[in-house]
Amino acid sequence: MNDTSEYVIRGIRADEWRKVKELRLAALADPVAPIAFLESPAEAAAQPDEFWQDRAERGAQGSAVRQFVAEAADGRWVGSVTVLLESAGVRGIFGEEIPVDQGHLVGVFVRPEQRGTGLTEALFQGGLDWAWAREEPALERVRLFVHEDNARAAAFYRRFGFEPSGTVVPMPGDSGAEELEYLLARP
């Protein structure tokens, strides 16, 4: 891992909705966005300011969602990951029943010029540290989904300790593509 000391990994604040929007639009403009995100650039860009304000508010509170960013010394955000808390017995984002209290990593993005620097690992660690520190409920595991064609992301997740669960869900829409679930058990 490279030196990431020039960046701060931290949770977002509710008043940072403009930066939340800018980073999300940058993520959706990335060439791999169609296999990494469930939203198009046009859909996101069409959202009103109130949508982004609400998104930042929820991501800052940390009660059910917490968004983490990698912030450069000049204040520029260069990456992000979000942790969703999922309770046993409720339905997940693909309609599946959640079997245990768990975290769910989504929205993983690091700007192309920062890839390979260790920031993705630092963002993951920040999100996981927050997830594992939760006491009520204590999470049994953290999961994520990766598109079947996103080999680069899948390789990173495996290096970080996530293992395929065998659960496969269809991508929303009519593409015929699938998302593969990866799990990381509580240490």
Secondary structure, 3 states (H helix, E strand, C coil): CCCCCCEEEEECCHHHHHHHHHHHHHHHHCCCHHHHCCCCHHHHHCCCHHHHHHHHHHHHHCCCEEEEEEEECCCCEEEEEEEEEECCCCECCCCCECCCCEEEEEEEEECHHHCCCCHHHHHHHHHHHHHHHCCCCCCCEEEEEEECCCHHHHHHHHHCCCEEEEEEEECCCCCCCEEEEEEEECC
